[in-house]
């Protein structure tokens, strides 16, 4: 099953994008995903502050 998410409040912090969406149960979630090639960093959080902190402190290991 594919996830059809509508992202809101998308901001970019360096190579990481932070966005807000509603999950399948109607809860508001926040995600931080790195857009660098071959990085693979993407995590979901319950609070926007946690997602933005992860975006600010993320360091890509792939160079």
C-alpha positions in Angstrom: 0.0 0.0 0.0 1.4 3.4 -0.9 1.3 6.4 1.3 -0.5 9.4 -0.2 0.6 12.3 2.0 0.0 15.9 1.5 2.8 17.8 3.1 2.3 21.3 4.6 4.6 23.9 5.9 7.6 22.6 4.0 10.9 24.3 4.9 14.5 23.6 4.0 17.3 23.5 6.4 20.5 22.9 4.4 20.0 19.7 2.5 17.1 18.5 4.8 13.5 19.3 4.2 11.0 19.5 7.2 7.3 19.1 6.6 4.0 18.5 8.4 1.4 15.9 7.4 -1.5 13.9 8.8 -0.9 10.2 9.1 -3.4 7.5 8.3 -5.1 7.8 11.7 -5.5 11.6 11.5 -2.7 12.5 13.8 -0.4 15.4 12.8 3.2 14.2 12.2 6.3 16.0 11.2 9.1 14.6 9.0 12.7 15.4 8.3 14.2 14.0 5.1 17.6 14.7 3.6 17.6 15.4 -0.1 21.3 14.7 -0.7 22.1 11.8 -3.1 22.5 8.4 -1.4 22.0 9.8 2.1 18.8 8.0 3.1 18.1 10.1 6.2 14.3 10.3 6.8 12.5 10.2 10.2 9.1 11.0 11.6 8.4 13.0 14.8 5.4 13.9 16.9 6.6 17.5 17.3 7.7 20.1 14.8 10.5 21.2 17.1 12.0 17.8 17.2 12.0 17.5 13.4 13.6 20.9 13.0 16.3 20.0 15.6 17.1 16.8 13.7 17.3 18.8 10.5 19.7 21.3 12.0 22.0 18.7 13.6 22.0 16.2 10.6 25.3 15.5 9.0 25.5 13.4 5.8 27.9 10.5 6.1 28.0 10.0 2.3 30.3 12.5 0.5 
